[in-house]
């Protein structure tokens, strides 16, 4: 007889999360549980995908005009799905071999099911165009327009955002040396928002990991962890895994 795995409380939290009803602390606690539970990680993927399909069908059936309040509610639910896609894109736990983790295969770009196909959180037109080009297969053109924009901007936040997008596209195409330069550029910027800096260190750590530069990877993961934000728990998982095989960063 196959034992059924059921955790009603965790299922309830996942449902609340997908519907955008958890606060930041509750989201952090939920991810701490999911990282350690492959069954419920897959369960959440299924719930999120089903919700996306159902929401899309509802939108097609809606004939009345959408009020500002309805727009806000719909945006909130979409944001939850975007966050799920983003984090699932970077979680890639490995249960075999000497390490309990492995570098991520792909970095999730901010793509959602919508008329434009790009997350509403991406406001820069050049980055939106580059993401669209990359997802449509025109990777070189996407890289080119991001590089051109980087050459003419001196705004630290925009520089970080452009470099983060450029590095992500290069990483996804296996060009780790080039992506390393851009992620390093992200973390060198002053006065950028916390999430951008976190992503910079997290992706930088994974790039070092891909290049088998383990001590530098551990330093980058530690920096992501020390920021104590959205990537803190998963960064600690990688720090601990590297530490368990004797990779120790110098103080």
Backbone as CSV, one residue per row, in Angstrom:
resi,resn,N_x,N_y,N_z,CA_x,CA_y,CA_z,C_x,C_y,C_z
1,UNK,0.843,-1.194,0.000,0.000,0.000,0.000,0.879,1.244,0.000
2,UNK,0.595,2.171,-0.909,1.386,3.387,-1.012,0.857,4.416,-0.030
3,UNK,1.744,4.932,0.793,1.340,5.919,1.788,1.118,7.272,1.120
4,UNK,0.007,7.876,1.405,-0.306,9.183,0.831,0.360,10.273,1.649
5,UNK,1.055,11.181,0.955,1.715,12.278,1.644,0.771,13.469,1.657
6,UNK,0.393,13.912,2.840,-0.552,15.013,2.930,-0.172,15.923,4.087
7,UNK,-0.021,17.192,3.777,0.257,18.207,4.783,-0.716,19.347,4.517
8,UNK,-1.883,19.261,5.151,-2.956,20.206,4.867,-2.553,21.644,5.183
9,UNK,-1.772,21.833,6.238,-1.363,23.182,6.610,-0.452,23.785,5.544
10,UNK,0.481,22.971,5.028,1.376,23.453,3.981,0.601,23.725,2.696
11,UNK,-0.365,22.865,2.388,-1.205,23.086,1.204,-1.996,24.388,1.339
12,UNK,-2.462,24.667,2.554,-3.203,25.908,2.790,-2.303,27.125,2.564
13,UNK,-1.056,27.047,3.044,-0.114,28.151,2.864,0.192,28.372,1.382
14,UNK,0.349,27.274,0.639,0.624,27.382,-0.793,-0.540,28.070,-1.505
15,UNK,-1.758,27.686,-1.134,-2.942,28.303,-1.741,-2.993,29.799,-1.441
16,UNK,-2.690,30.170,-0.206,-2.675,31.589,0.165,-1.588,32.337,-0.599
17,UNK,-0.435,31.695,-0.747,0.686,32.327,-1.446,0.358,32.591,-2.909
18,UNK,-0.181,31.574,-3.584,-0.516,31.712,-4.998,-1.549,32.818,-5.208
19,UNK,-2.401,33.015,-4.210,-3.426,34.052,-4.304,-2.970,35.384,-3.722
20,UNK,-1.666,35.487,-3.401,-1.097,36.751,-2.953,-1.537,37.192,-1.573
21,UNK,-1.801,36.231,-0.669,-2.348,36.574,0.642,-1.377,36.326,1.792
22,UNK,-0.095,36.117,1.490,0.910,35.974,2.542,1.765,37.229,2.604
23,UNK,2.172,37.599,3.820,3.084,38.733,3.936,4.517,38.266,3.689
24,UNK,5.460,39.206,3.702,6.848,38.890,3.343,7.454,37.834,4.265
25,UNK,7.186,37.939,5.567,7.745,36.970,6.518,7.162,35.579,6.288
26,UNK,5.861,35.514,6.013,5.209,34.227,5.772,5.708,33.589,4.478
27,UNK,5.969,34.424,3.461,6.519,33.916,2.201,7.897,33.313,2.436
28,UNK,8.711,34.013,3.217,10.060,33.532,3.522,10.006,32.186,4.236
29,UNK,9.095,32.049,5.192,8.953,30.797,5.933,8.475,29.666,5.021
30,UNK,7.559,29.995,4.105,7.049,28.981,3.180,8.158,28.445,2.296
31,UNK,8.981,29.342,1.748,10.066,28.882,0.875,11.086,28.047,1.632
32,UNK,11.288,28.361,2.900,12.206,27.554,3.709,11.718,26.110,3.786
33,UNK,10.400,25.922,3.863,9.827,24.574,3.890,9.907,23.911,2.517
34,UNK,9.590,24.669,1.469,9.514,24.088,0.132,10.871,23.655,-0.394
35,UNK,11.912,24.403,-0.049,13.255,24.060,-0.513,13.645,22.650,-0.065
36,UNK,13.123,22.244,1.103,13.467,20.943,1.660,12.461,19.850,1.293
37,UNK,11.432,20.182,0.531,10.362,19.219,0.263,10.033,19.200,-1.227
38,UNK,10.634,18.265,-1.954,10.467,18.189,-3.404,9.012,17.925,-3.791
39,UNK,8.315,17.105,-2.986,6.923,16.769,-3.287,6.067,18.024,-3.324
40,UNK,6.184,18.866,-2.291,5.346,20.057,-2.235,5.861,21.186,-3.125
41,UNK,7.132,21.142,-3.508,7.611,22.073,-4.521,6.897,21.795,-5.841
42,UNK,6.804,20.504,-6.198,6.074,20.124,-7.409,4.585,20.438,-7.279
43,UNK,4.057,20.232,-6.075,2.644,20.540,-5.823,2.370,22.020,-6.088
44,UNK,3.272,22.892,-5.625,3.059,24.319,-5.827,3.149,24.687,-7.307
45,UNK,4.066,24.044,-8.039,4.146,24.291,-9.479,2.804,23.992,-10.138
46,UNK,2.210,22.860,-9.758,0.941,22.456,-10.360,-0.164,23.451,-10.028
47,UNK,-0.218,23.882,-8.765,-1.240,24.843,-8.346,-1.075,26.159,-9.096
48,UNK,0.174,26.625,-9.211,0.436,27.897,-9.889,0.078,27.816,-11.367
49,UNK,0.443,26.704,-12.014,0.132,26.547,-13.434,-1.367,26.475,-13.672
50,UNK,-2.074,25.734,-12.800,-3.525,25.620,-12.927,-4.185,26.981,-12.746
51,UNK,-3.706,27.735,-11.777,-4.284,29.057,-11.530,-4.065,29.971,-12.730
52,UNK,-2.871,29.894,-13.332,-2.582,30.734,-14.496,-3.537,30.419,-15.643
53,UNK,-3.797,29.121,-15.864,-4.716,28.714,-16.934,-6.129,29.194,-16.641
54,UNK,-6.576,29.016,-15.391,-7.930,29.425,-15.014,-8.102,30.937,-15.126
55,UNK,-7.088,31.684,-14.689,-7.166,33.144,-14.781,-7.239,33.598,-16.231
56,UNK,-6.484,32.901,-17.096,-6.488,33.266,-18.510,-7.864,33.030,-19.124
57,UNK,-8.500,31.914,-18.754,-9.834,31.625,-19.272,-10.845,32.651,-18.783
58,UNK,-10.727,33.041,-17.514,-11.648,34.032,-16.962,-11.505,35.368,-17.679
59,UNK,-10.268,35.731,-18.007,-10.028,36.998,-18.688,-10.668,37.003,-20.069
60,UNK,-10.616,35.860,-20.752,-11.195,35.780,-22.091,-12.716,35.888,-22.045
61,UNK,-13.317,35.377,-20.954,-14.769,35.395,-20.841,-15.302,36.744,-20.376
62,UNK,-14.446,37.511,-19.726,-14.907,38.788,-19.173,-15.246,39.764,-20.292
63,UNK,-16.458,40.309,-20.248,-16.897,41.250,-21.280,-17.024,42.670,-20.738
64,UNK,-17.248,42.781,-19.438,-17.412,44.104,-18.848,-16.062,44.790,-18.747
65,UNK,-16.070,46.121,-18.695,-14.825,46.870,-18.553,-14.241,46.625,-17.179
66,UNK,-12.921,46.680,-17.084,-12.227,46.393,-15.834,-12.039,47.681,-15.054
67,UNK,-12.472,47.689,-13.807,-12.317,48.862,-12.953,-10.900,48.909,-12.406
68,UNK,-10.448,50.074,-11.892,-9.106,50.150,-11.297,-8.893,49.146,-10.177
69,UNK,-9.930,48.872,-9.364,-9.788,47.913,-8.269,-9.560,46.518,-8.824
70,UNK,-10.323,46.152,-9.880,-10.140,44.838,-10.487,-8.737,44.692,-11.053
71,UNK,-8.226,45.771,-11.639,-6.868,45.730,-12.181,-5.858,45.462,-11.079
72,UNK,-6.041,46.096,-9.927,-5.108,45.920,-8.814,-5.127,44.488,-8.308
73,UNK,-6.329,43.901,-8.193,-6.444,42.519,-7.726,-5.784,41.568,-8.706
74,UNK,-6.050,41.777,-10.002,-5.472,40.904,-11.021,-3.957,41.015,-11.038
75,UNK,-3.438,42.237,-10.871,-1.990,42.426,-10.845,-1.369,41.706,-9.654
76,UNK,-2.056,41.756,-8.496,-1.531,41.096,-7.309,-1.412,39.601,-7.500
77,UNK,-2.432,38.980,-8.126,-2.383,37.539,-8.361,-1.306,37.193,-9.377
78,UNK,-1.165,38.026,-10.404,-0.131,37.774,-11.414,1.253,37.879,-10.806
79,UNK,1.426,38.821,-9.876,2.736,39.001,-9.240,3.152,37.751,-8.487
80,UNK,2.178,37.076,-7.855,2.494,35.843,-7.131,2.999,34.776,-8.084
81,UNK,2.366,34.658,-9.259,2.794,33.668,-10.248,4.170,34.014,-10.792
82,UNK,4.431,35.325,-11.013,5.747,35.756,-11.491,6.824,35.377,-10.497
83,UNK,6.562,35.621,-9.194,7.547,35.307,-8.166,7.816,33.818,-8.114
84,UNK,6.748,32.998,-8.235,6.919,31.548,-8.255,7.818,31.147,-9.412
85,UNK,7.537,31.675,-10.605,8.333,31.331,-11.782,9.776,31.750,-11.605
86,UNK,9.976,32.920,-11.003,11.328,33.425,-10.812,12.128,32.548,-9.872
87,UNK,11.526,32.186,-8.728,12.261,31.390,-7.747,12.443,29.968,-8.225
88,UNK,11.399,29.383,-8.846,11.545,28.033,-9.372,12.617,27.995,-10.444
89,UNK,12.777,29.127,-11.142,13.800,29.182,-12.173,15.196,29.092,-11.619
90,UNK,15.389,29.448,-10.337,16.727,29.421,-9.776,16.951,28.290,-8.791
91,UNK,15.895,27.570,-8.415,16.069,26.442,-7.514,16.310,25.172,-8.310
92,UNK,17.413,24.509,-8.045,17.736,23.297,-8.789,18.503,22.370,-7.868
93,UNK,17.808,21.774,-6.915,18.461,20.963,-5.911,18.906,19.630,-6.494
94,UNK,20.096,19.208,-6.132,20.677,17.977,-6.649,20.898,17.015,-5.493
95,UNK,20.334,15.806,-5.584,20.414,14.870,-4.466,21.488,13.814,-4.662
96,UNK,22.305,13.925,-5.694,23.344,12.930,-5.926,24.702,13.596,-5.984
97,UNK,25.759,12.793,-5.829,27.108,13.327,-5.920,27.588,13.864,-4.590
98,UNK,28.756,14.506,-4.623,29.362,15.002,-3.404,28.643,16.230,-2.860
99,UNK,28.130,17.064,-3.748,27.427,18.266,-3.321,25.928,18.013,-3.282
100,UNK,25.251,18.632,-2.316,23.804,18.489,-2.218,23.082,19.492,-3.104
101,UNK,23.830,20.398,-3.736,23.245,21.384,-4.638,24.090,21.465,-5.899
102,UNK,23.525,22.043,-6.932,24.268,22.271,-8.166,23.920,23.655,-8.678
103,UNK,24.776,24.242,-9.527,24.436,25.568,-10.058,23.174,25.493,-10.898
104,UNK,22.417,26.563,-10.917,21.157,26.557,-11.658,21.428,26.412,-13.149
105,UNK,20.525,25.717,-13.833,20.678,25.530,-15.277,20.301,26.784,-16.048
106,UNK,19.194,27.405,-15.638,18.677,28.574,-16.338,18.237,29.629,-15.325
107,UNK,18.393,30.883,-15.684,17.895,31.987,-14.873,16.578,32.446,-15.482
108,UNK,15.525,32.441,-14.679,14.212,32.807,-15.198,14.122,34.284,-15.537
109,UNK,13.775,34.590,-16.784,13.511,35.972,-17.171,12.080,36.319,-16.776
110,UNK,11.778,37.609,-16.665,10.460,38.045,-16.205,9.434,37.944,-17.321
111,UNK,9.037,36.700,-17.615,8.069,36.446,-18.679,6.814,35.850,-18.068
112,UNK,5.653,36.361,-18.439,4.390,35.843,-17.923,3.406,35.681,-19.074
113,UNK,2.314,34.965,-18.803,1.247,34.843,-19.792,0.453,36.143,-19.808
114,UNK,0.648,36.957,-20.825,-0.087,38.209,-20.943,-0.046,38.642,-22.395
115,UNK,-0.736,39.730,-22.693,-0.774,40.195,-24.075,0.621,40.522,-24.583
116,UNK,1.450,41.142,-23.714,2.796,41.522,-24.126,3.820,40.442,-23.812
117,UNK,3.500,39.559,-22.865,4.409,38.472,-22.540,5.507,38.822,-21.569
118,UNK,5.538,40.062,-21.058,6.596,40.500,-20.156,5.976,40.957,-18.845
119,UNK,6.661,40.672,-17.741,6.178,41.086,-16.432,5.994,42.597,-16.368
120,UNK,4.919,43.020,-15.699,4.674,44.441,-15.512,5.710,45.108,-14.639
121,UNK,6.500,44.296,-13.909,7.536,44.857,-13.057,8.731,45.356,-13.868
122,UNK,8.834,44.932,-15.125,9.915,45.393,-15.993,9.434,46.647,-16.710
123,UNK,9.950,47.800,-16.320,9.449,49.069,-16.855,10.352,49.672,-17.922
124,UNK,11.606,49.262,-17.980,12.516,49.825,-18.974,12.241,49.223,-20.349
125,UNK,12.042,50.075,-21.343,11.666,49.608,-22.682,12.749,48.747,-23.326
126,UNK,14.014,49.104,-23.116,15.112,48.338,-23.718,15.170,46.935,-23.116
127,UNK,15.026,46.846,-21.798,15.054,45.538,-21.144,13.856,44.698,-21.578
128,UNK,12.686,45.313,-21.674,11.494,44.589,-22.126,11.708,44.035,-23.538
129,UNK,12.274,44.861,-24.401,12.521,44.416,-25.776,13.553,43.284,-25.800
130,UNK,14.592,43.408,-24.983,15.635,42.380,-24.948,15.077,41.047,-24.453
131,UNK,14.237,41.091,-23.422,13.626,39.864,-22.909,12.764,39.216,-23.986
132,UNK,11.991,40.044,-24.681,11.136,39.505,-25.739,11.980,38.858,-26.843
133,UNK,13.052,39.536,-27.247,13.927,38.986,-28.286,14.560,37.670,-27.837
134,UNK,15.037,37.639,-26.597,15.700,36.438,-26.082,14.742,35.256,-26.024
135,UNK,13.512,35.504,-25.570,12.541,34.413,-25.465,12.057,33.954,-26.831
136,UNK,12.193,34.811,-27.834,11.812,34.434,-29.199,12.969,33.809,-29.966
137,UNK,14.142,33.729,-29.329,15.281,33.059,-29.949,16.315,33.970,-30.575
138,UNK,16.065,35.284,-30.587,17.022,36.224,-31.175,17.959,36.725,-30.079
139,UNK,18.787,35.816,-29.584,19.630,36.091,-28.421,20.682,37.154,-28.716
140,UNK,21.326,37.078,-29.867,22.397,38.025,-30.180,21.885,39.455,-30.273
141,UNK,20.696,39.631,-30.839,20.123,40.966,-30.912,19.777,41.477,-29.520
142,UNK,19.268,40.587,-28.669,18.953,40.964,-27.291,20.212,41.426,-26.565
143,UNK,21.288,40.673,-26.727,22.559,41.027,-26.095,23.068,42.365,-26.624
144,UNK,22.952,42.559,-27.920,23.472,43.769,-28.560,22.795,45.036,-28.047
145,UNK,21.463,45.017,-27.933,20.776,46.245,-27.509,21.029,46.544,-26.033
146,UNK,21.224,45.504,-25.225,21.548,45.730,-23.818,22.962,46.296,-23.676
147,UNK,23.897,45.777,-24.458,25.265,46.292,-24.423,25.313,47.749,-24.873
148,UNK,24.559,48.078,-25.914,24.525,49.460,-26.411,23.982,50.407,-25.343
149,UNK,22.936,49.971,-24.651,22.333,50.821,-23.621,23.270,50.989,-22.426
150,UNK,24.008,49.946,-22.095,24.959,50.027,-20.986,26.057,51.057,-21.258
151,UNK,26.413,51.214,-22.510,27.490,52.136,-22.864,27.097,53.599,-22.701
152,UNK,25.805,53.888,-22.710,25.381,55.292,-22.697,24.716,55.722,-21.393
153,UNK,24.539,54.815,-20.453,23.898,55.206,-19.191,24.925,55.343,-18.079
154,UNK,24.676,56.302,-17.189,25.525,56.451,-16.011,24.702,56.356,-14.727
155,UNK,23.446,55.942,-14.856,22.586,55.773,-13.691,22.867,54.413,-13.041
156,UNK,23.221,54.378,-11.758,23.606,53.112,-11.112,22.513,52.044,-11.150
157,UNK,21.263,52.429,-10.859,20.187,51.437,-10.848,19.930,50.881,-12.241
158,UNK,19.904,51.754,-13.242,19.681,51.286,-14.606,20.851,50.433,-15.078
159,UNK,22.064,50.833,-14.717,23.239,50.026,-15.064,23.113,48.627,-14.477
160,UNK,22.706,48.557,-13.208,22.550,47.257,-12.549,21.454,46.431,-13.214
161,UNK,20.325,47.058,-13.535,19.214,46.341,-14.168,19.603,45.812,-15.543
162,UNK,20.282,46.646,-16.321,20.718,46.231,-17.656,21.732,45.094,-17.567
163,UNK,22.704,45.242,-16.672,23.740,44.217,-16.522,23.150,42.908,-16.008
164,UNK,22.152,43.006,-15.131,21.501,41.805,-14.605,20.781,41.050,-15.720
165,UNK,20.067,41.781,-16.569,19.359,41.148,-17.687,20.345,40.571,-18.701
166,UNK,21.382,41.340,-19.011,22.385,40.880,-19.972,23.100,39.637,-19.455
167,UNK,23.524,39.681,-18.201,24.202,38.527,-17.619,23.324,37.292,-17.586
168,UNK,22.028,37.488,-17.321,21.094,36.355,-17.265,20.960,35.687,-18.633
169,UNK,20.844,36.499,-19.681,20.722,35.952,-21.037,21.999,35.213,-21.422
170,UNK,23.148,35.793,-21.098,24.424,35.136,-21.408,24.578,33.837,-20.618
171,UNK,24.187,33.857,-19.362,24.246,32.652,-18.520,23.394,31.542,-19.130
172,UNK,22.183,31.886,-19.535,21.269,30.883,-20.086,21.783,30.271,-21.380
173,UNK,22.714,30.960,-22.027,23.299,30.441,-23.263,24.696,29.869,-23.049
174,UNK,25.050,29.659,-21.781,26.305,28.990,-21.462,27.543,29.848,-21.555
175,UNK,27.373,31.161,-21.729,28.523,32.061,-21.816,28.820,32.608,-20.421
176,UNK,29.401,31.760,-19.578,29.561,32.098,-18.168,30.616,33.171,-17.927
177,UNK,31.659,33.215,-18.741,32.676,34.252,-18.560,32.088,35.640,-18.792
178,UNK,31.271,35.772,-19.834,30.645,37.063,-20.122,29.613,37.418,-19.059
179,UNK,28.832,36.434,-18.631,27.817,36.716,-17.610,28.474,37.095,-16.290
180,UNK,29.633,36.506,-16.002,30.362,36.833,-14.778,30.699,38.322,-14.732
181,UNK,31.165,38.868,-15.841,31.516,40.290,-15.898,30.308,41.168,-15.587
182,UNK,29.153,40.778,-16.098,27.964,41.601,-15.890,27.412,41.478,-14.479
183,UNK,27.445,40.283,-13.898,26.977,40.145,-12.518,27.921,40.860,-11.551
184,UNK,29.219,40.854,-11.866,30.163,41.617,-11.051,29.872,43.112,-11.157
185,UNK,29.464,43.542,-12.340,29.110,44.950,-12.540,27.894,45.317,-11.694
186,UNK,26.938,44.401,-11.591,25.740,44.651,-10.778,26.119,44.940,-9.330
187,UNK,26.940,44.073,-8.742,27.235,44.202,-7.310,28.221,45.333,-7.016
188,UNK,28.846,45.888,-8.049,29.743,47.032,-7.847,28.996,48.360,-7.796
189,UNK,27.735,48.368,-8.199,26.984,49.618,-8.257,26.587,50.090,-6.855
190,UNK,26.612,51.398,-6.668,26.156,51.999,-5.413,24.705,52.447,-5.561
191,UNK,24.005,52.488,-4.439,22.641,53.026,-4.396,21.676,52.301,-5.334
192,UNK,21.710,50.961,-5.295,20.724,50.176,-6.040,19.810,49.486,-5.035
193,UNK,18.617,49.082,-5.479,17.676,48.490,-4.536,18.143,47.109,-4.080
194,UNK,17.630,46.698,-2.932,18.089,45.478,-2.275,17.889,44.241,-3.136
195,UNK,16.724,44.106,-3.774,16.440,42.905,-4.553,17.398,42.776,-5.730
196,UNK,17.716,43.893,-6.381,18.669,43.858,-7.492,20.037,43.384,-7.009
197,UNK,20.466,43.906,-5.867,21.763,43.514,-5.314,21.765,42.039,-4.917
198,UNK,20.666,41.586,-4.315,20.546,40.171,-3.951,20.669,39.274,-5.174
199,UNK,19.914,39.615,-6.215,19.973,38.823,-7.441,21.380,38.823,-8.010
200,UNK,22.041,39.990,-7.963,23.399,40.080,-8.480,24.332,39.099,-7.789
201,UNK,24.286,39.068,-6.451,25.154,38.147,-5.708,24.744,36.690,-5.914
202,UNK,23.427,36.428,-5.952,22.951,35.054,-6.129,23.366,34.505,-7.494
203,UNK,23.161,35.292,-8.550,23.542,34.850,-9.889,25.062,34.801,-10.038
204,UNK,25.753,35.724,-9.376,27.215,35.706,-9.403,27.736,34.419,-8.777
205,UNK,27.147,34.027,-7.646,27.557,32.783,-6.998,27.352,31.575,-7.899
206,UNK,26.219,31.532,-8.584,25.949,30.411,-9.484,26.896,30.403,-10.684
207,UNK,27.283,31.588,-11.145,28.217,31.662,-12.271,29.595,31.162,-11.858
208,UNK,30.065,31.590,-10.680,31.327,31.055,-10.164,31.233,29.535,-10.012
209,UNK,30.075,29.069,-9.553,29.842,27.633,-9.376,29.979,26.916,-10.718
210,UNK,29.378,27.472,-11.761,29.483,26.876,-13.094,30.932,26.810,-13.557
211,UNK,31.714,27.817,-13.184,33.121,27.884,-13.591,34.038,27.125,-12.632
212,UNK,33.426,26.456,-11.631,34.152,25.663,-10.634,35.125,26.514,-9.818
213,UNK,34.763,27.760,-9.606,35.534,28.652,-8.733,34.792,28.703,-7.397
214,UNK,34.957,27.633,-6.619,34.080,27.372,-5.485,34.235,28.367,-4.337
215,UNK,35.447,28.773,-4.033,35.626,29.714,-2.929,34.955,31.047,-3.237
216,UNK,35.088,31.495,-4.487,34.441,32.747,-4.879,32.922,32.588,-4.907
217,UNK,32.460,31.402,-5.271,31.022,31.130,-5.242,30.498,31.242,-3.815
218,UNK,31.242,30.671,-2.875,30.809,30.713,-1.472,30.747,32.144,-0.955
219,UNK,31.710,32.974,-1.350,31.707,34.381,-0.938,30.463,35.088,-1.475
220,UNK,30.145,34.853,-2.740,28.976,35.497,-3.347,27.685,35.040,-2.667
221,UNK,27.568,33.734,-2.394,26.380,33.228,-1.701,26.282,33.822,-0.293
222,UNK,27.426,33.975,0.366,27.423,34.566,1.704,26.951,36.018,1.650
223,UNK,27.390,36.749,0.631,26.949,38.140,0.488,25.442,38.218,0.259
224,UNK,24.913,37.287,-0.538,23.461,37.243,-0.752,22.747,36.930,0.556
225,UNK,23.293,35.996,1.311,22.700,35.616,2.596,22.720,36.784,3.587
226,UNK,23.830,37.509,3.629,23.981,38.605,4.587,23.001,39.750,4.337
227,UNK,22.493,39.857,3.116,21.515,40.905,2.818,20.160,40.613,3.459
228,UNK,19.960,39.347,3.861,18.785,38.951,4.647,17.469,39.306,3.950
229,UNK,17.404,38.977,2.669,16.190,39.265,1.908,15.595,38.011,1.301
230,UNK,15.031,38.137,0.110,14.295,37.047,-0.529,15.167,35.833,-0.841
231,UNK,16.454,36.043,-1.091,17.338,34.939,-1.469,18.168,34.419,-0.294
232,UNK,17.899,34.922,0.898,18.737,34.601,2.044,18.752,33.109,2.366
233,UNK,17.576,32.493,2.418,17.513,31.084,2.831,18.141,30.147,1.796
234,UNK,17.835,30.371,0.532,18.408,29.487,-0.480,19.917,29.711,-0.584
235,UNK,20.373,30.955,-0.384,21.812,31.226,-0.399,22.504,30.475,0.735
236,UNK,21.854,30.413,1.898,22.437,29.686,3.028,22.532,28.193,2.728
237,UNK,21.534,27.660,2.021,21.581,26.249,1.631,22.826,25.964,0.803
238,UNK,23.131,26.854,-0.123,24.319,26.677,-0.967,25.600,26.887,-0.166
239,UNK,25.608,27.879,0.716,26.768,28.094,1.583,27.072,26.842,2.392
240,UNK,26.037,26.282,3.009,26.216,25.098,3.855,26.706,23.909,3.034
241,UNK,26.152,23.757,1.820,26.555,22.634,0.975,28.026,22.739,0.586
242,UNK,28.465,23.938,0.220,29.870,24.127,-0.136,30.763,23.923,1.083
243,UNK,30.283,24.377,2.244,31.050,24.194,3.468,31.201,22.736,3.844
244,UNK,30.177,21.929,3.544,30.203,20.508,3.894,31.228,19.713,3.100
245,UNK,31.655,20.260,1.956,32.675,19.552,1.171,34.023,20.258,1.259
246,UNK,34.156,21.101,2.291,35.465,21.688,2.564,35.762,22.969,1.838
247,UNK,34.740,23.601,1.231,34.958,24.889,0.581,34.695,25.969,1.607
248,UNK,35.717,26.671,2.017,35.573,27.700,3.043,36.147,29.002,2.528
249,UNK,35.331,30.024,2.556,35.803,31.330,2.091,36.706,31.953,3.132
250,UNK,37.687,32.688,2.678,38.566,33.395,3.604,37.821,34.556,4.215
251,UNK,38.120,34.868,5.450,37.442,35.952,6.156,37.922,37.298,5.624
